[in-house]
Amino acid sequence: MIRKLLSCVILLGLAYPSFSQTPTPAPEPVPTNKVEGLELPADQNVKFDEGFVTLTATCKGTVKWLVISATKIKYFTLPSTNTIIVSIPPQGGTITVFGVGLVDGKLTDFARTNINVSTNNPTPPNTPPTPVTSMHVTFIVDLNNSNNALGQILNSQKIREVITTRNAYYRLYDTQSPIIKEKGLDKVVASAGGAPVIIVQSNTGNVISTKKMPGTEAEVIQYLSQVLGGQ
């Protein structure tokens, strides 16, 4: 029953592809993130301002995805690497991601993983804020106008390493995320000529540098290496 229901939903998704996911009633739960021929990352907990979460399936064949959430979720898939990049709702909640693999002409069972998002609760009174000591690198993109080249950049481990090895924080947001306006980054994006854009900020939130998103991984790495310095 589960298999037939999810197969129908995924086939409809293939017939009408979209980068946006509308609220959909959840099917009966699949109990595990690992089935024969397919493995998804384990369940994880993230903060409401995480921006996006990248999930990569382990499978010898091609993986198709289904994203279930109580709120509208945007996502971007990279079929060549069996990867999905899922946006994180600022209001919190649970996102359930299903995957099914096609291996040697046969469908695997469905696997499932959950992304548990903390709620956007204000800081309790008299609680000192957590000190921030590193720079922040924020990628702001419009997932409704994405392409494979941009997807490869957003999924690049080399770019993440350039950022994290310099003790900087990596953030990725869609242009429609309310966090963009809350942090005042909408004006920075506009001054840079619109998304996609890279914004580098100091530990106090001051903008150090902005740049329209280069077209290749190497150009992004070169830019970040110059701005962040260090290694």
C-alpha positions as CSV (number, residue, x, y, z in Angstrom):
1,M,0.0,0.0,0.0
2,I,2.8,2.4,1.0
3,R,4.7,1.5,-2.1
4,K,1.8,2.1,-4.5
5,L,0.8,5.4,-2.8
6,L,4.3,6.9,-2.9
7,S,4.9,5.6,-6.5
8,C,1.8,7.5,-7.7
9,V,2.9,10.7,-6.0
10,I,6.5,10.5,-7.4
11,L,5.1,9.7,-10.9
12,L,2.9,12.8,-10.7
13,G,6.0,14.8,-9.6
14,L,7.9,13.6,-12.7
15,A,5.0,14.5,-15.0
16,Y,4.8,18.0,-13.5
17,P,8.2,18.9,-12.2
18,S,8.6,21.9,-9.8
19,F,11.1,23.4,-7.4
20,S,8.3,24.1,-4.9
21,Q,6.5,21.6,-2.8
22,T,2.9,22.3,-1.7
23,P,1.5,20.9,1.5
24,T,0.7,17.2,1.0
25,P,-0.9,14.7,3.4
26,A,1.7,12.4,4.7
27,P,1.5,8.7,3.7
28,E,1.8,5.9,6.1
29,P,5.3,6.1,7.7
30,V,8.2,4.1,6.4
31,P,10.2,2.9,9.4
32,T,13.8,3.3,8.3
33,N,16.3,5.4,6.4
34,K,18.0,2.3,5.0
35,V,16.6,-0.4,2.7
36,E,18.2,-2.9,0.4
37,G,20.0,-0.9,-2.4
38,L,19.3,2.5,-0.9
39,E,20.4,4.5,2.1
40,L,19.4,8.0,3.1
41,P,21.1,10.1,5.9
42,A,19.9,9.5,9.4
43,D,17.3,11.8,11.0
44,Q,18.7,15.1,12.0
45,N,17.9,18.2,14.1
46,V,18.6,21.7,12.7
47,K,17.9,25.2,13.8
48,F,15.1,27.3,12.2
49,D,17.7,29.6,10.6
50,E,19.7,26.9,9.0
51,G,18.5,27.9,5.5
52,F,19.0,24.7,3.6
53,V,19.9,21.1,4.3
54,T,21.7,18.9,1.8
55,L,20.8,15.2,1.6
56,T,22.7,12.7,-0.5
57,A,21.5,9.1,-1.0
58,T,23.8,6.1,-1.3
59,C,22.5,4.1,-4.2
60,K,23.9,2.4,-7.3
61,G,21.0,3.6,-9.4
62,T,19.0,6.8,-9.8
63,V,17.0,8.1,-6.8
64,K,13.7,10.0,-7.0
65,W,12.5,12.1,-4.1
66,L,9.3,13.1,-2.3
67,V,9.2,15.9,0.3
68,I,6.4,16.0,2.9
69,S,5.8,18.9,5.3
70,A,2.9,20.8,7.0
71,T,4.2,24.0,5.3
72,K,5.3,24.8,1.8
73,I,8.9,23.7,1.2
74,K,11.2,24.5,-1.7
75,Y,13.8,22.0,-2.8
76,F,16.4,21.4,-5.6
77,T,17.5,18.1,-6.8
78,L,20.8,17.0,-8.4
79,P,20.1,13.7,-10.2
80,S,23.7,13.1,-11.2
81,T,24.7,12.8,-7.5
82,N,21.4,11.6,-6.0
83,T,21.3,14.7,-3.9
84,I,18.4,16.9,-2.8
85,I,18.8,20.4,-1.2
86,V,15.8,21.2,1.1
87,S,14.8,24.6,2.4
88,I,14.2,25.0,6.1
89,P,11.0,26.7,7.3
90,P,11.7,29.5,9.8
91,Q,8.6,28.5,11.8
92,G,10.0,25.1,12.6
93,G,8.4,21.7,12.3
94,T,9.3,18.3,10.8
95,I,10.2,17.7,7.1
96,T,10.0,14.1,6.0
97,V,12.0,13.2,2.9
98,F,11.3,9.9,1.1
99,G,13.5,8.3,-1.5
100,V,13.2,5.4,-3.9
101,G,16.0,4.0,-6.1
102,L,15.9,2.4,-9.5
103,V,18.7,-0.3,-9.4
104,D,19.2,-2.7,-12.4
105,G,15.7,-1.9,-13.7
106,K,14.0,-2.6,-10.4
107,L,12.6,-0.2,-7.7
108,T,13.9,-0.5,-4.2
109,D,11.6,-0.1,-1.2
110,F,11.1,3.4,0.0
111,A,13.5,4.9,2.6
112,R,12.7,7.8,4.8
113,T,14.6,10.4,6.8
114,N,13.3,13.3,9.0
115,I,14.6,16.8,9.4
116,N,13.4,18.2,12.7
117,V,13.5,22.0,12.7
118,S,13.6,23.9,16.0
119,T,11.0,26.7,16.4
120,N,11.8,30.3,16.0
121,N,11.3,31.2,19.7
122,P,12.7,34.5,21.0
123,T,15.6,34.5,23.4
124,P,14.4,34.1,27.0
125,P,14.8,37.3,29.1
126,N,18.1,37.7,31.0
127,T,19.7,35.1,28.8
128,P,23.0,36.5,27.3
129,P,23.3,35.9,23.6
130,T,25.8,33.4,22.4
131,P,28.9,35.2,21.3
132,V,29.8,35.0,17.6
133,T,33.5,35.1,16.9
134,S,33.7,34.2,13.2
135,M,32.7,35.6,9.8
136,H,29.5,34.6,8.1
137,V,29.3,33.6,4.4
138,T,25.7,33.7,3.1
139,F,24.6,32.4,-0.3
140,I,21.2,33.8,-1.3
141,V,19.6,32.2,-4.4
142,D,16.2,32.0,-6.1
143,L,15.4,28.3,-6.3
144,N,12.6,29.0,-8.8
145,N,15.3,30.2,-11.3
146,S,18.0,27.6,-10.5
147,N,20.0,25.5,-12.9
148,N,22.3,22.6,-12.7
149,A,25.5,24.7,-12.6
150,L,24.2,26.6,-9.5
151,G,23.2,23.3,-7.9
152,Q,26.7,22.0,-8.3
153,I,28.1,25.1,-6.6
154,L,25.6,24.9,-3.7
155,N,26.4,21.2,-3.2
156,S,30.2,21.7,-3.5
157,Q,32.1,20.2,-0.5
158,K,35.2,22.1,-1.6
159,I,33.4,25.4,-1.2
160,R,32.2,24.4,2.2
161,E,35.7,23.4,3.2
162,V,37.1,26.8,2.2
163,I,34.5,28.4,4.5
164,T,34.7,26.0,7.5
165,T,38.5,25.6,7.5
166,R,38.6,29.4,8.1
167,N,36.3,29.1,11.0
168,A,33.5,30.9,9.1
169,Y,29.8,30.0,9.1
170,Y,28.0,28.8,6.0
171,R,24.4,29.9,5.3
172,L,22.2,29.4,2.3
173,Y,18.8,31.1,1.9
174,D,16.1,31.3,-0.8
175,T,15.2,34.9,-1.8
176,Q,11.7,34.4,-0.4
177,S,12.8,33.4,3.1
178,P,11.6,35.9,5.7
179,I,14.9,35.7,7.4
180,I,16.5,37.7,4.5
181,K,14.4,40.8,5.4
182,E,14.7,40.2,9.2
183,K,18.5,40.4,8.9
184,G,18.4,43.3,6.5
185,L,20.0,41.3,3.7
186,D,17.3,42.1,1.2
187,K,18.9,45.6,0.7
188,V,22.3,44.0,0.2
189,V,21.0,41.7,-2.4
190,A,19.3,44.5,-4.3
191,S,22.5,46.6,-4.2
192,A,24.4,43.7,-5.6
193,G,22.0,43.4,-8.6
194,G,19.8,40.6,-7.3
195,A,20.2,36.9,-6.6
196,P,22.2,34.7,-6.7
197,V,24.7,36.5,-4.6
198,I,27.4,35.8,-2.0
199,I,27.5,38.0,1.1
200,V,30.4,37.9,3.6
201,Q,29.8,39.6,7.0
202,S,31.9,40.2,10.0
203,N,31.2,38.7,13.5
204,T,29.2,41.9,14.2
205,G,27.0,41.6,11.1
206,N,28.8,44.3,9.1
207,V,28.9,43.5,5.4
208,I,32.6,43.0,4.3
209,S,32.0,42.0,0.7
210,T,29.3,41.0,-1.7
211,K,29.5,39.4,-5.1
212,K,27.1,38.1,-7.8
213,M,27.4,34.4,-7.8
214,P,30.2,33.3,-10.2
215,G,29.5,30.6,-12.7
216,T,31.9,28.0,-11.6
217,E,33.1,26.3,-8.4
218,A,36.7,27.5,-9.0
219,E,35.6,31.1,-9.2
220,V,33.7,30.9,-6.0
221,I,36.6,29.3,-4.2
222,Q,39.0,32.0,-5.5
223,Y,36.7,34.8,-4.3
224,L,36.1,33.3,-0.9
225,S,39.8,32.6,-0.4
226,Q,40.6,36.2,-1.1
227,V,38.0,37.6,1.2
228,L,38.3,35.2,4.1
229,G,42.1,35.0,3.9
230,G,43.8,32.4,6.1
231,Q,44.8,29.1,4.7
